[in-house]
Amino acid sequence: MNNSDKDKVILGIDPGTNVMGYGLISVKNTSPTLITLGVIHLKKYEEHSQKLLQIFHKTLSIINQYKPDEMAIEAPFYGKNIQSMLKLGRAQGVCLAAALSKNIPVFEYAPKKIKQSVTGKGTASKEQVASMLQSILKHELNEKFFDATDALAAALCHLFQNSGAGNIGIGKKKNSWDAFIKSNPGRVK
């Protein structure tokens, strides 16, 4: 795949310390096609550090195999359990580090934004998200892949947001200063 706005591969990640979902879509002329999706089960690892190491290695393995142009990741949501939030944030950070180590631009989206982008409703259930993904991607998805469908939804949300909104400062935005300087060399001293 090339890095044009029309043809690219987007990796979506739904980070988790017990189950991590991932999904990849190919985008040709703004039309998405499912490449693959899956879940990584991490409950068998007792130590949190072991889980983080596995998340890093699995994410790198996916990146090396499918060579995505961009990564979209679900942002940690705010909950009442601070320890769970910290663990989830670490899992997300490890995924970010894996992508950044391969110079892949990373974009972060809130769970409600992802659901709204895919279903039109920010409070949609996992079943509603999966159903809409089936319709958009014309591929049957079953409930054992709900963590993967959340990851696919993140990738589609990124596509629908025109590859710029939600950028956490790691990729290049269309409206960045770099783009302005390149477009207006005579206006910058």
C-alpha positions in Angstrom: 0.0 0.0 0.0 1.1 3.5 -0.5 0.6 6.5 1.7 -1.8 8.5 -0.5 -5.0 9.7 0.9 -6.9 7.3 -1.3 -5.1 4.0 -0.8 -3.9 2.9 2.6 -4.1 0.3 5.3 -5.4 1.3 8.7 -4.8 -0.7 11.9 -7.4 -0.3 14.6 -6.6 -1.3 18.2 -8.9 -1.8 21.2 -6.4 -2.0 24.0 -6.9 -4.2 26.9 -4.9 -6.1 29.5 -7.1 -9.2 29.4 -8.2 -9.1 25.8 -6.8 -6.8 23.1 -8.7 -6.5 19.9 -7.2 -5.5 16.5 -8.6 -5.0 13.0 -7.2 -3.9 9.7 -8.9 -2.4 6.8 -7.7 -1.6 3.3 -9.0 1.7 1.9 -9.1 2.2 -1.8 -10.7 5.3 -3.2 -12.3 5.9 0.3 -13.9 2.4 0.2 -13.0 0.2 3.1 -12.4 -3.6 2.9 -11.7 -5.9 5.8 -8.2 -7.4 5.8 -8.3 -9.2 9.1 -9.4 -9.0 12.7 -8.6 -10.8 15.9 -8.2 -10.9 19.6 -5.2 -11.5 21.8 -6.0 -13.2 25.0 -3.7 -12.1 27.9 -5.4 -13.6 31.0 -2.9 -16.4 31.0 -0.1 -14.0 32.0 -0.1 -13.3 35.7 2.1 -10.2 35.9 1.0 -7.0 34.4 4.5 -6.4 33.0 4.2 -9.8 31.1 0.9 -8.7 29.6 2.5 -5.4 28.5 5.4 -7.1 26.9 3.0 -9.5 25.0 0.9 -6.5 23.9 4.1 -4.8 22.5 5.3 -7.9 20.7 1.9 -8.8 19.3 1.3 -5.3 18.1 4.8 -5.2 16.4 4.0 -8.6 14.8 0.8 -7.3 13.4 2.5 -4.2 12.1 5.4 -6.2 10.5 2.9 -8.6 8.9 0.4 -6.1 7.5 2.4 -2.9 7.2 -0.3 -0.4 8.1 0.0 3.2 7.0 -1.8 4.5 10.1 -3.0 3.3 13.4 -6.3 4.3 15.1 -6.6 3.5 18.8 -9.5 3.7 21.3 -8.7 6.2 24.0 -9.0 5.0 27.6 -12.4 5.9 29.0 -12.8 7.5 32.4 -14.1 5.1 35.0 -14.4 4.8 38.7 -11.6 2.2 39.1 -8.3 4.1 38.9 -6.2 1.0 38.9 -8.0 -0.3 35.9 -7.7 3.0 34.1 -3.9 3.0 34.8 -3.5 -0.5 33.4 -5.5 0.3 30.4 -3.5 3.5 29.8 -0.3 1.4 30.0 -1.7 -1.1 27.5 -2.5 1.8 25.1 0.9 3.3 25.6 2.6 0.1 24.7 0.6 -0.1 21.5 1.6 3.5 20.7 5.2 2.7 21.4 5.1 -0.3 19.0 3.6 1.9 16.2 5.9 4.8 16.8 8.9 2.5 16.7 7.9 1.8 13.1 7.1 5.5 12.3 3.4 4.8 11.9 1.2 7.9 12.6 -1.2 7.2 15.5 -4.7 8.7 16.0 -6.7 8.4 19.2 -10.5 8.5 19.4 -12.8 8.4 22.4 -15.1 5.4 22.6 -18.2 7.5 22.1 -16.7 9.2 19.1 -16.0 5.8 17.5 -19.5 4.5 18.2 -21.1 7.7 16.9 -18.9 7.6 13.8 -19.9 4.0 12.9 -23.5 3.8 14.1 -24.6 7.4 14.4 -25.2 6.9 18.2 -22.4 7.4 20.8 -24.1 5.1 23.2 -24.5 2.1 20.8 -24.0 -1.4 22.2 -21.2 -3.7 21.0 -23.9 -5.6 19.1 -25.0 -2.5 17.3 -21.4 -1.6 16.4 -20.8 -5.2 15.1 -24.0 -5.1 13.1 -23.1 -1.8 11.4 -19.6 -3.1 10.7 -21.1 -6.1 9.0 -23.2 -3.9 6.8 -20.3 -1.5 5.9 -17.6 -4.2 5.4 -20.0 -6.8 4.0 -18.4 -9.4 6.2 -20.1 -11.5 8.9 -18.8 -10.9 12.4 -19.7 -12.9 15.4 -19.8 -12.0 19.1 -16.5 -13.8 20.0 -14.8 -11.0 18.2 -16.5 -8.0 20.0 -13.1 -6.7 21.1 -11.9 -7.0 17.5 -15.0 -5.2 16.2 -14.3 -2.4 18.5 -10.9 -2.2 17.0 -12.3 -2.3 13.4 -14.7 0.5 14.5 -11.7 2.6 15.5 -10.1 2.1 12.1 -13.4 3.1 10.3 -13.8 6.1 12.6 -10.4 7.2 11.6 -11.3 6.8 7.9 -14.6 8.7 8.4 -12.7 11.5 10.3 -10.6 12.2 7.1 -7.4 11.1 8.6 -6.8 14.2 10.6 -9.2 14.7 13.5 -8.2 13.0 16.7 -4.5 13.0 15.9 -2.6 12.9 19.1 0.4 14.8 17.7 2.2 11.8 16.3 1.1 11.8 12.6 0.9 14.6 10.2 -2.3 16.6 10.0 -3.5 18.1 6.9 -3.8 21.4 8.8 -0.4 21.2 10.4 2.2 23.9 10.5 4.4 21.8 8.3 1.7 21.7 5.6 1.2 25.5 6.0 4.9 26.2 5.6 5.2 23.9 2.5 2.2 25.6 1.0 3.3 29.1 1.8 7.1 29.3 1.7 7.1 33.1 1.0 5.0 33.9 4.1 7.3 32.4 6.6 10.5 34.1 7.7 
